[in-house]
């Protein structure tokens, strides 16, 4: 049986996950024009911005991976304690 604290944690994790997904969508959408400028027009400055944006995306992805692992491990620990 879930306790109120476990239910609250699950709800906040769901909200955080939605927020992270929206952040990912904004990051990718923000790259669109520079991708087009670089790949279609050969704009070298846009290529630099694409590389920088991809590096930021990589760091974001690692942060999300770490969060997912921490949440998964916390859930496993909570189940073992129950």
C-alpha positions in Angstrom: 0.0 0.0 0.0 1.3 3.4 -0.9 1.8 6.1 1.7 0.8 9.7 1.2 4.5 10.6 1.0 5.1 8.0 -1.8 2.1 9.4 -3.7 3.3 12.9 -3.4 6.8 11.9 -4.6 5.4 10.2 -7.6 3.3 13.2 -8.5 6.3 15.6 -8.2 8.5 13.2 -10.2 5.8 13.2 -13.0 5.7 17.0 -13.0 9.5 17.2 -13.1 9.5 14.7 -16.0 7.0 16.7 -18.0 9.0 19.8 -17.3 12.2 18.1 -18.5 10.5 16.9 -21.6 9.2 20.4 -22.4 12.7 21.8 -21.8 14.1 19.2 -24.3 11.5 20.3 -26.8 12.4 23.9 -26.4 16.1 23.2 -26.8 15.5 21.2 -30.0 13.1 23.7 -31.5 15.6 26.5 -30.7 18.2 24.8 -32.9 16.0 24.5 -36.0 16.9 27.8 -37.6 20.6 27.3 -37.2 20.4 23.8 -38.5 18.6 25.1 -41.6 21.1 28.0 -42.1 24.0 25.7 -41.8 22.9 22.7 -43.8 20.9 24.6 -46.5 22.9 27.8 -46.8 26.4 26.7 -45.5 26.5 29.5 -42.9 29.6 28.7 -40.9 28.5 30.8 -37.9 25.3 28.8 -37.7 27.3 25.7 -37.7 29.2 26.9 -34.6 25.9 27.6 -32.9 24.7 24.1 -33.9 27.8 22.6 -32.3 27.3 24.6 -29.1 23.6 23.7 -28.9 24.4 20.1 -29.4 27.0 20.3 -26.5 24.3 21.8 -24.3 21.9 19.1 -25.4 24.5 16.4 -24.5 25.0 17.9 -21.0 21.2 18.1 -20.5 20.8 14.5 -21.6 23.4 13.4 -19.0 21.6 15.4 -16.3 18.3 13.6 -17.2 20.0 10.2 -17.2 21.4 10.9 -13.7 18.0 12.0 -12.5 16.3 8.9 -13.9 18.8 6.6 -12.3 18.4 8.4 -8.9 14.6 8.2 -9.0 14.8 4.5 -10.1 17.2 3.7 -7.3 15.2 5.6 -4.7 12.0 3.7 -5.8 13.9 0.4 -5.4 15.1 1.4 -2.0 11.6 2.4 -0.9 10.2 -1.0 -2.0 12.9 -2.8 -0.1 12.2 -0.9 3.1 8.4 -1.5 2.9 
